[in-house]
Every structure is written in structure tokens, then in C-alpha cells.
Amino acid sequence: MRRFVVLGLVGLVLSLAVFAPSGRESSASHHNPILFVHGYTSNASAWDTMKARFLADGWESNYLYAYTFSSTKSNASVAQDVANRVNEIKAATGAAKVDIIAHSMGSLSSRYYLKNLGGTASVDDWVSLGGPNHGTTWAYGCFFFSPCNQMLPGSSFLNALNSGDETPGAVTMHLAVAVR
């Protein structure tokens, strides 16, 4: 558990370093809006603390988006939700691109969006905090429940997602990995 807390803090520092405004900029309007994608059985409120830190650092609230998706949906279905949310955010803000910060299974859904649904054209930076990009043995505890079983090492979903180029397009990818 302690390793996950440390890795989470490392991921938070990394994401703040990547997305925090520099001294030359006074607002989030100089940055891409951010979509936060939660993990398995979580919800949008999991990002409240991180969003508060971005706000304290000068970001505008209309540049920080989190939403709740159903953890009973497949990663491919959630990826379509991510695509829809990215399009909505771009329309609302006028931004050409969105940055994504994802946690756990949200990393798989958002990476599926990048690789298979044309997301690389709409995403500039992608941050995965503890994403089980090559699977996690923790998923054996819930493997009877789809889509949790898609996080198992060697699952057909992960094999397909990891085939070929795992980092498609020109999206800058940042990983804070979890220990299995």
C-alpha cells in the first residue's frame, strides 16, 4: 500500500510539473484543457483534490473536466465515452487539443481511444497514473467481472492494445507505474 501512495505522489508531482503554468503565464487559457479519467469502480470525485491543486495554481475551472463512467462497460465502450467527452471539451473551450490524465483502468480506456479511435489528433499530452498497461495481478480478485478481467496480464484486450506501437501518434505520454 505504501508503494502505491508513493507512486501516486510521484505521479501527482509529474502531472503538476507537466501541466502547471510557468511564471510567464497567468491562466489556463495558455494550456490545453484537461480531461481526468478515473479508474475501475471510482468516479469523477476521485479527481477533486487534483483539480483543487490545479485551481490553486491558477487554472480556470472551465479547463478542468472529470466525469463518471460506468465500470460495468468495456474499455472500448468507455473509450468511446472519452472520445465524446474530448469532442465536447474542444467545442466548449475552442481548444484544438485536450490533455488527458488517467488513473488505473482509465488509462486503458483512454489509451484505447488514442490508438483505435483517432484520439491522437485531439490529444496533446497523456498521463497514466498507475495504469495497468501490461496488466495487473490485482485483477485476479475481480476477474469474473467484466471489464475488470481486461486488466489481467495477457488478456486478449491488453494483447490487442499492446500490439504494434504502444504509443501511437505524436501524443506525449507520461507514465507513473504501479508495482504489481
C-alpha positions as YAML, in Angstrom:
chain: A
units: angstrom
residues:
- id: 1
  name: MET
  ca: [0.00, 0.00, 0.00]
- id: 2
  name: ARG
  ca: [2.83, 2.40, 0.88]
- id: 3
  name: ARG
  ca: [4.40, 1.86, -2.55]
- id: 4
  name: PHE
  ca: [1.12, 2.85, -4.22]
- id: 5
  name: VAL
  ca: [0.90, 6.04, -2.13]
- id: 6
  name: VAL
  ca: [4.50, 6.94, -3.03]
- id: 7
  name: LEU
  ca: [3.86, 6.19, -6.71]
- id: 8
  name: GLY
  ca: [0.67, 8.23, -6.60]
- id: 9
  name: LEU
  ca: [2.57, 11.19, -5.16]
- id: 10
  name: VAL
  ca: [5.25, 10.81, -7.83]
- id: 11
  name: GLY
  ca: [2.52, 10.79, -10.46]
- id: 12
  name: LEU
  ca: [0.91, 13.89, -8.96]
- id: 13
  name: VAL
  ca: [4.22, 15.76, -8.95]
- id: 14
  name: LEU
  ca: [4.88, 14.64, -12.53]
- id: 15
  name: SER
  ca: [1.48, 15.78, -13.74]
- id: 16
  name: LEU
  ca: [1.78, 19.11, -11.93]
- id: 17
  name: ALA
  ca: [5.23, 19.64, -13.43]
- id: 18
  name: VAL
  ca: [3.94, 18.85, -16.90]
- id: 19
  name: PHE
  ca: [0.74, 20.89, -16.71]
- id: 20
  name: ALA
  ca: [1.45, 23.64, -14.16]
- id: 21
  name: PRO
  ca: [1.56, 27.17, -15.55]
- id: 22
  name: SER
  ca: [5.01, 28.67, -15.77]
- id: 23
  name: GLY
  ca: [5.81, 32.05, -14.25]
- id: 24
  name: ARG
  ca: [5.28, 33.68, -17.66]
- id: 25
  name: GLU
  ca: [1.66, 32.60, -17.94]
- id: 26
  name: SER
  ca: [-1.19, 33.80, -15.81]
- id: 27
  name: SER
  ca: [-4.05, 31.48, -16.70]
- id: 28
  name: ALA
  ca: [-5.05, 28.11, -18.05]
- id: 29
  name: SER
  ca: [-6.03, 29.74, -21.33]
- id: 30
  name: HIS
  ca: [-2.41, 29.20, -22.37]
- id: 31
  name: HIS
  ca: [-2.80, 25.46, -21.88]
- id: 32
  name: ASN
  ca: [-4.91, 22.66, -23.20]
- id: 33
  name: PRO
  ca: [-7.98, 21.75, -21.18]
- id: 34
  name: ILE
  ca: [-7.57, 18.57, -19.14]
- id: 35
  name: LEU
  ca: [-9.86, 15.55, -19.05]
- id: 36
  name: PHE
  ca: [-9.43, 13.40, -15.93]
- id: 37
  name: VAL
  ca: [-10.39, 9.73, -16.43]
- id: 38
  name: HIS
  ca: [-10.89, 7.72, -13.22]
- id: 39
  name: GLY
  ca: [-10.19, 4.04, -12.61]
- id: 40
  name: TYR
  ca: [-12.28, 0.91, -12.02]
- id: 41
  name: THR
  ca: [-15.29, 1.43, -9.69]
- id: 42
  name: SER
  ca: [-14.31, 5.03, -8.98]
- id: 43
  name: ASN
  ca: [-15.96, 8.27, -10.09]
- id: 44
  name: ALA
  ca: [-15.22, 11.87, -11.05]
- id: 45
  name: SER
  ca: [-14.87, 12.96, -7.42]
- id: 46
  name: ALA
  ca: [-11.61, 10.98, -7.23]
- id: 47
  name: TRP
  ca: [-10.05, 13.97, -9.01]
- id: 48
  name: ASP
  ca: [-11.35, 16.68, -6.65]
- id: 49
  name: THR
  ca: [-8.04, 17.11, -4.83]
- id: 50
  name: MET
  ca: [-6.00, 17.25, -8.02]
- id: 51
  name: LYS
  ca: [-8.44, 19.68, -9.61]
- id: 52
  name: ALA
  ca: [-8.25, 21.88, -6.49]
- id: 53
  name: ARG
  ca: [-4.47, 21.97, -6.81]
- id: 54
  name: PHE
  ca: [-4.69, 22.99, -10.45]
- id: 55
  name: LEU
  ca: [-7.18, 25.73, -9.47]
- id: 56
  name: ALA
  ca: [-4.85, 26.93, -6.71]
- id: 57
  name: ASP
  ca: [-2.08, 27.09, -9.28]
- id: 58
  name: GLY
  ca: [-4.07, 29.48, -11.45]
- id: 59
  name: TRP
  ca: [-6.02, 27.20, -13.76]
- id: 60
  name: GLU
  ca: [-9.57, 28.17, -14.71]
- id: 61
  name: SER
  ca: [-12.28, 25.72, -13.70]
- id: 62
  name: ASN
  ca: [-13.64, 25.59, -17.26]
- id: 63
  name: TYR
  ca: [-10.36, 23.93, -18.31]
- id: 64
  name: LEU
  ca: [-10.61, 21.03, -15.84]
- id: 65
  name: TYR
  ca: [-13.06, 18.23, -16.64]
- id: 66
  name: ALA
  ca: [-13.79, 14.97, -14.86]
- id: 67
  name: TYR
  ca: [-16.72, 12.71, -15.47]
- id: 68
  name: THR
  ca: [-18.06, 9.44, -14.14]
- id: 69
  name: PHE
  ca: [-18.37, 6.42, -16.39]
- id: 70
  name: SER
  ca: [-19.84, 3.04, -15.59]
- id: 71
  name: SER
  ca: [-17.24, 0.47, -14.58]
- id: 72
  name: THR
  ca: [-19.53, -2.22, -15.97]
- id: 73
  name: LYS
  ca: [-18.81, -1.05, -19.53]
- id: 74
  name: SER
  ca: [-15.94, -2.46, -21.55]
- id: 75
  name: ASN
  ca: [-12.80, -0.40, -22.02]
- id: 76
  name: ALA
  ca: [-13.70, 0.01, -25.70]
- id: 77
  name: SER
  ca: [-17.11, 1.46, -24.71]
- id: 78
  name: VAL
  ca: [-15.53, 3.80, -22.17]
- id: 79
  name: ALA
  ca: [-13.03, 4.83, -24.85]
- id: 80
  name: GLN
  ca: [-15.95, 5.97, -26.99]
- id: 81
  name: ASP
  ca: [-17.20, 7.97, -23.99]
- id: 82
  name: VAL
  ca: [-13.72, 9.53, -23.72]
- id: 83
  name: ALA
  ca: [-13.88, 10.43, -27.42]
- id: 84
  name: ASN
  ca: [-17.26, 12.08, -26.91]
- id: 85
  name: ARG
  ca: [-16.04, 13.99, -23.86]
- id: 86
  name: VAL
  ca: [-12.92, 15.20, -25.69]
- id: 87
  name: ASN
  ca: [-15.09, 16.48, -28.55]
- id: 88
  name: GLU
  ca: [-17.43, 18.22, -26.08]
- id: 89
  name: ILE
  ca: [-14.48, 19.85, -24.29]
- id: 90
  name: LYS
  ca: [-12.93, 21.04, -27.54]
- id: 91
  name: ALA
  ca: [-16.27, 22.53, -28.62]
- id: 92
  name: ALA
  ca: [-16.84, 24.23, -25.24]
- id: 93
  name: THR
  ca: [-13.34, 25.72, -25.00]
- id: 94
  name: GLY
  ca: [-12.37, 26.21, -28.63]
- id: 95
  name: ALA
  ca: [-9.18, 24.26, -27.94]
- id: 96
  name: ALA
  ca: [-7.58, 22.27, -30.74]
- id: 97
  name: LYS
  ca: [-6.31, 19.62, -28.34]
- id: 98
  name: VAL
  ca: [-7.03, 18.24, -24.87]
- id: 99
  name: ASP
  ca: [-4.67, 16.70, -22.33]
- id: 100
  name: ILE
  ca: [-5.74, 13.52, -20.52]
- id: 101
  name: ILE
  ca: [-4.75, 12.46, -17.00]
- id: 102
  name: ALA
  ca: [-5.94, 8.91, -16.31]
- id: 103
  name: HIS
  ca: [-5.73, 6.55, -13.38]
- id: 104
  name: SER
  ca: [-5.73, 2.75, -13.29]
- id: 105
  name: MET
  ca: [-8.25, 1.27, -15.73]
- id: 106
  name: GLY
  ca: [-8.99, 4.77, -17.05]
- id: 107
  name: SER
  ca: [-5.51, 4.60, -18.56]
- id: 108
  name: LEU
  ca: [-6.51, 1.58, -20.62]
- id: 109
  name: SER
  ca: [-9.72, 3.15, -21.90]
- id: 110
  name: SER
  ca: [-8.06, 6.43, -22.78]
- id: 111
  name: ARG
  ca: [-5.11, 4.68, -24.44]
- id: 112
  name: TYR
  ca: [-7.59, 2.60, -26.46]
- id: 113
  name: TYR
  ca: [-9.14, 5.90, -27.56]
- id: 114
  name: LEU
  ca: [-5.72, 7.20, -28.65]
- id: 115
  name: LYS
  ca: [-4.76, 4.06, -30.52]
- id: 116
  name: ASN
  ca: [-8.03, 2.87, -32.05]
- id: 117
  name: LEU
  ca: [-10.46, 5.78, -32.21]
- id: 118
  name: GLY
  ca: [-8.31, 8.55, -33.70]
- id: 119
  name: GLY
  ca: [-7.61, 10.25, -30.40]
- id: 120
  name: THR
  ca: [-4.07, 11.20, -31.31]
- id: 121
  name: ALA
  ca: [-5.46, 14.02, -33.46]
- id: 122
  name: SER
  ca: [-7.21, 15.56, -30.44]
- id: 123
  name: VAL
  ca: [-4.82, 14.83, -27.54]
- id: 124
  name: ASP
  ca: [-1.52, 16.58, -26.86]
- id: 125
  name: ASP
  ca: [-0.37, 15.03, -23.54]
- id: 126
  name: TRP
  ca: [-1.49, 11.78, -21.90]
- id: 127
  name: VAL
  ca: [-0.56, 10.96, -18.29]
- id: 128
  name: SER
  ca: [-1.15, 7.50, -16.87]
- id: 129
  name: LEU
  ca: [-1.10, 7.28, -13.07]
- id: 130
  name: GLY
  ca: [-0.79, 3.65, -12.04]
- id: 131
  name: GLY
  ca: [-2.23, 2.41, -15.31]
- id: 132
  name: PRO
  ca: [-2.10, -1.38, -15.67]
- id: 133
  name: ASN
  ca: [-0.87, -1.02, -19.25]
- id: 134
  name: HIS
  ca: [0.58, -4.53, -19.24]
- id: 135
  name: GLY
  ca: [-1.88, -5.93, -16.75]
- id: 136
  name: THR
  ca: [-2.05, -6.30, -13.02]
- id: 137
  name: THR
  ca: [-2.35, -9.37, -10.85]
- id: 138
  name: TRP
  ca: [-4.76, -7.38, -8.65]
- id: 139
  name: ALA
  ca: [-7.35, -8.02, -11.37]
- id: 140
  name: TYR
  ca: [-7.47, -11.70, -10.35]
- id: 141
  name: GLY
  ca: [-9.55, -10.50, -7.40]
- id: 142
  name: CYS
  ca: [-12.30, -9.34, -9.72]
- id: 143
  name: PHE
  ca: [-11.65, -11.33, -12.89]
- id: 144
  name: PHE
  ca: [-15.19, -12.73, -13.00]
- id: 145
  name: PHE
  ca: [-16.46, -9.21, -13.60]
- id: 146
  name: SER
  ca: [-16.01, -7.66, -16.99]
- id: 147
  name: PRO
  ca: [-14.28, -5.34, -17.75]
- id: 148
  name: CYS
  ca: [-12.04, -5.89, -14.73]
- id: 149
  name: ASN
  ca: [-10.82, -9.06, -16.40]
- id: 150
  name: GLN
  ca: [-9.47, -6.90, -19.24]
- id: 151
  name: MET
  ca: [-6.74, -5.75, -16.81]
- id: 152
  name: LEU
  ca: [-5.36, -9.27, -16.36]
- id: 153
  name: PRO
  ca: [-1.83, -9.77, -17.70]
- id: 154
  name: GLY
  ca: [-2.14, -11.47, -21.08]
- id: 155
  name: SER
  ca: [-5.83, -10.70, -21.54]
- id: 156
  name: SER
  ca: [-7.00, -10.53, -25.13]
- id: 157
  name: PHE
  ca: [-7.85, -6.85, -24.61]
- id: 158
  name: LEU
  ca: [-4.32, -5.99, -23.42]
- id: 159
  name: ASN
  ca: [-2.66, -8.15, -26.06]
- id: 160
  name: ALA
  ca: [-4.53, -6.24, -28.76]
- id: 161
  name: LEU
  ca: [-3.93, -2.85, -27.12]
- id: 162
  name: ASN
  ca: [-0.20, -3.55, -26.74]
- id: 163
  name: SER
  ca: [0.32, -4.99, -30.22]
- id: 164
  name: GLY
  ca: [2.27, -2.84, -32.63]
- id: 165
  name: ASP
  ca: [3.02, 0.69, -31.47]
- id: 166
  name: GLU
  ca: [2.00, 1.09, -27.83]
- id: 167
  name: THR
  ca: [2.49, 4.86, -28.07]
- id: 168
  name: PRO
  ca: [0.77, 5.84, -31.32]
- id: 169
  name: GLY
  ca: [0.95, 9.25, -32.93]
- id: 170
  name: ALA
  ca: [2.60, 12.38, -31.64]
- id: 171
  name: VAL
  ca: [0.95, 12.36, -28.21]
- id: 172
  name: THR
  ca: [3.43, 12.96, -25.40]
- id: 173
  name: MET
  ca: [2.97, 10.13, -22.91]
- id: 174
  name: HIS
  ca: [3.93, 10.22, -19.23]
- id: 175
  name: LEU
  ca: [3.71, 7.14, -17.04]
- id: 176
  name: ALA
  ca: [3.74, 6.75, -13.27]
- id: 177
  name: VAL
  ca: [3.66, 2.99, -12.92]
- id: 178
  name: ALA
  ca: [2.29, 0.84, -10.16]
- id: 179
  name: VAL
  ca: [4.11, -2.13, -8.72]
- id: 180
  name: ARG
  ca: [2.28, -5.43, -9.22]
...
